[in-house]
């Protein structure tokens, strides 16, 4: 597989995306933050960049020549037209290895692929999110873990329902801090349930169980 990228002027972006949509299912388009700002405002009232980066993933290198011809035929000027080989590798493993530990309240979250020394006074929480949501990086997860940390200071927790558990990070956080609590994780995605069970094993939380369900009728 190959990665194709190029830069184009903000004034061309609508035409470029229209042309690419006719021939490719997916591509990415984002502002070049190194360029000067244009005189165009986005929906939030901020000036957007005067230059955009376009990226495509190609199965065949010859498609890059097709894209170049397509742009030339529409008289669209482009810069830094580059084609690079994509190295075949285990992308999940790469993601795990590059995952930086996160401290949220009493919880110290890290991947099993990069074992870390848990700081004194914190609870180590090993999470391999894989294809499930919940690594601790998203603001919603951070907010929930912060709330859990506060609740555990004031209340005795014996039973937990983690609805839409994803990776199991929230239920497991309670299970690590309160080993006697019984925790049920529920998710509509069977793969997420498998990930949650895997993470429960990683963290040695036997009182965590996970099931597949589309709601409260599990």
C-alpha positions as CSV (number, residue, x, y, z in Angstrom):
1,X,0.0,0.0,0.0
2,X,1.0,3.6,-0.6
3,X,0.4,7.0,1.0
4,X,-0.2,10.0,-1.3
5,X,-0.1,13.5,0.0
6,X,-0.1,17.0,-1.5
7,X,-0.7,20.6,-0.6
8,X,-3.2,22.9,-2.3
9,X,-4.5,26.4,-1.9
10,X,-7.6,26.9,0.2
11,X,-9.4,28.4,-2.8
12,X,-9.0,25.0,-4.6
13,X,-10.2,22.8,-1.8
14,X,-13.9,22.4,-2.7
15,X,-13.0,21.5,-6.3
16,X,-10.2,19.1,-5.2
17,X,-12.5,17.2,-2.7
18,X,-15.3,17.1,-5.4
19,X,-13.0,15.5,-7.9
20,X,-11.6,13.0,-5.4
21,X,-15.0,12.0,-4.2
22,X,-15.9,10.8,-7.7
23,X,-13.0,8.3,-7.7
24,X,-12.1,7.5,-4.1
25,X,-14.1,6.3,-1.1
26,X,-12.0,7.9,1.5
27,X,-9.3,10.6,1.9
28,X,-8.3,13.1,4.5
29,X,-8.3,16.8,4.2
30,X,-6.9,19.1,6.9
31,X,-5.5,22.6,7.3
32,X,-1.8,23.2,7.0
33,X,-1.0,24.9,10.3
34,X,2.4,26.2,9.0
35,X,0.7,28.4,6.3
36,X,-0.7,31.9,6.7
37,X,-4.4,32.3,7.5
38,X,-6.9,33.0,4.7
39,X,-9.7,35.6,4.8
40,X,-12.3,32.8,5.1
41,X,-14.0,32.1,8.4
42,X,-15.1,28.6,9.6
43,X,-18.4,27.8,11.3
44,X,-17.0,29.0,14.6
45,X,-15.9,32.4,13.3
46,X,-12.1,31.6,13.1
47,X,-10.0,32.2,10.0
48,X,-8.9,29.0,8.3
49,X,-5.6,28.3,6.8
50,X,-4.7,29.5,3.3
51,X,-3.4,26.0,2.5
52,X,-4.6,22.4,2.9
53,X,-3.0,19.0,3.1
54,X,-4.7,16.1,1.2
55,X,-3.9,12.5,2.0
56,X,-5.0,9.3,0.3
57,X,-4.2,5.6,0.9
58,X,-3.6,3.8,-2.4
59,X,-3.6,0.1,-3.2
60,X,-1.6,0.6,-6.4
61,X,1.2,3.2,-6.9
62,X,-0.1,3.9,-10.4
63,X,-3.2,5.6,-8.9
64,X,-0.9,8.5,-7.8
65,X,-0.2,9.3,-11.5
66,X,-4.0,9.2,-12.1
67,X,-4.6,11.7,-9.3
68,X,-1.9,14.0,-10.7
69,X,-3.5,13.9,-14.1
70,X,-6.9,14.5,-12.6
71,X,-5.6,17.6,-10.8
72,X,-3.7,18.9,-13.9
73,X,-6.8,18.5,-16.1
74,X,-8.7,20.8,-13.7
75,X,-5.8,23.2,-13.6
76,X,-5.4,22.8,-9.9
77,X,-2.0,23.8,-8.6
78,X,-0.4,21.5,-6.0
79,X,2.8,21.4,-4.0
80,X,4.8,18.7,-2.4
81,X,3.2,15.9,-4.3
82,X,4.6,12.8,-2.5
83,X,4.1,9.1,-2.7
84,X,5.5,6.9,0.1
85,X,5.4,3.1,0.8
86,X,3.4,2.1,3.8
87,X,5.3,-0.4,5.8
88,X,3.2,-3.5,6.7
89,X,3.2,-3.8,10.5
90,X,1.0,-4.5,13.5
91,X,-0.6,-1.1,13.9
92,X,-2.3,-2.0,17.2
93,X,1.1,-2.9,18.6
94,X,2.5,0.4,17.4
95,X,-0.4,2.2,19.0
96,X,0.1,0.4,22.3
97,X,3.9,1.1,22.3
98,X,3.4,4.8,21.7
99,X,0.6,5.1,24.3
100,X,1.8,7.5,27.0
101,X,0.8,6.8,30.6
102,X,-1.9,9.1,32.0
103,X,-2.5,10.1,35.6
104,X,-6.2,10.8,36.4
105,X,-6.9,11.2,40.1
106,X,-5.7,8.1,41.9
107,X,-5.5,6.2,38.6
108,X,-2.3,5.6,36.6
109,X,-3.2,4.3,33.2
110,X,-0.7,2.6,30.9
111,X,-0.5,-0.1,28.2
112,X,0.7,-3.7,28.9
113,X,3.1,-3.2,25.9
114,X,4.9,-0.5,27.9
115,X,5.0,-1.5,31.5
116,X,5.4,1.5,33.8
117,X,6.4,1.9,37.5
118,X,3.2,3.0,39.2
119,X,3.8,6.2,41.3
120,X,3.4,5.9,45.0
121,X,-0.2,6.6,46.1
122,X,-1.8,5.7,42.7
123,X,-3.6,2.7,41.4
124,X,-2.1,1.1,38.3
125,X,-4.7,0.5,35.6
126,X,-3.4,-1.5,32.6
127,X,-5.5,-0.9,29.5
128,X,-5.1,-2.3,26.0
129,X,-8.1,-0.5,24.3
130,X,-7.5,-2.2,20.9
131,X,-10.7,-1.9,18.9
132,X,-12.8,-0.7,21.9
133,X,-13.4,2.8,23.2
134,X,-11.7,3.8,26.4
135,X,-8.0,4.4,26.7
136,X,-8.2,7.3,29.1
137,X,-7.2,9.9,26.5
138,X,-10.6,11.2,25.6
139,X,-12.1,14.0,27.7
140,X,-15.3,12.0,28.4
141,X,-13.3,9.1,29.9
142,X,-11.1,11.5,31.9
143,X,-14.2,13.2,33.3
144,X,-15.7,9.9,34.3
145,X,-12.5,8.7,36.0
146,X,-12.2,12.0,37.8
147,X,-15.8,11.6,39.0
148,X,-15.2,8.0,40.1
149,X,-12.1,9.1,42.0
150,X,-14.2,11.7,43.9
151,X,-17.1,9.3,44.6
152,X,-14.8,6.6,46.0
153,X,-13.5,9.1,48.6
154,X,-17.0,9.6,50.0
155,X,-19.1,6.5,49.3
156,X,-18.9,2.7,49.8
157,X,-19.3,1.0,46.5
158,X,-20.4,-2.6,46.4
159,X,-22.1,-3.0,43.0
160,X,-21.3,-1.3,39.6
161,X,-23.0,-1.4,36.2
162,X,-20.7,-0.2,33.5
163,X,-23.2,0.3,30.6
164,X,-21.4,0.7,27.3
165,X,-18.2,-0.5,28.9
166,X,-16.0,-0.4,25.8
167,X,-12.5,-1.4,27.0
168,X,-13.9,-1.8,30.6
169,X,-11.7,1.1,31.9
170,X,-14.3,2.7,34.2
171,X,-15.6,-0.5,35.8
172,X,-12.0,-1.8,36.2
173,X,-11.0,1.4,37.8
174,X,-13.6,0.8,40.5
175,X,-12.6,-2.9,40.7
176,X,-8.9,-2.0,41.4
177,X,-9.7,0.6,44.0
178,X,-12.5,-1.5,45.6
179,X,-11.6,-5.2,45.2
180,X,-14.7,-6.3,47.0
181,X,-17.1,-4.6,44.6
182,X,-19.0,-6.6,42.0
183,X,-18.8,-5.1,38.6
184,X,-20.8,-5.9,35.4
185,X,-19.7,-4.4,32.1
186,X,-22.2,-4.4,29.2
187,X,-21.7,-3.4,25.6
188,X,-23.5,-3.9,22.3
189,X,-20.2,-4.7,20.6
190,X,-19.0,-8.3,21.2
191,X,-15.5,-7.3,20.4
192,X,-15.5,-4.6,23.0
193,X,-16.7,-7.2,25.5
194,X,-13.8,-9.4,24.6
195,X,-11.4,-6.5,25.1
196,X,-12.9,-5.7,28.5
197,X,-12.5,-9.3,29.6
198,X,-8.9,-9.2,28.4
199,X,-8.2,-6.0,30.4
200,X,-9.9,-7.6,33.5
201,X,-7.4,-10.5,33.3
202,X,-4.5,-8.1,32.8
203,X,-5.4,-6.2,35.9
204,X,-6.3,-9.3,38.0
205,X,-9.8,-8.1,38.7
206,X,-11.8,-11.4,39.1
207,X,-15.0,-9.7,40.2
208,X,-15.4,-8.0,36.8
209,X,-17.7,-9.7,34.3
210,X,-18.7,-8.5,30.9
211,X,-21.6,-9.5,28.6
212,X,-22.9,-8.5,25.2
213,X,-26.3,-6.8,25.3
214,X,-28.2,-4.0,23.5
215,X,-29.4,-2.5,26.7
216,X,-30.7,-3.2,30.2
217,X,-32.1,-6.7,29.3
218,X,-28.8,-8.5,29.6
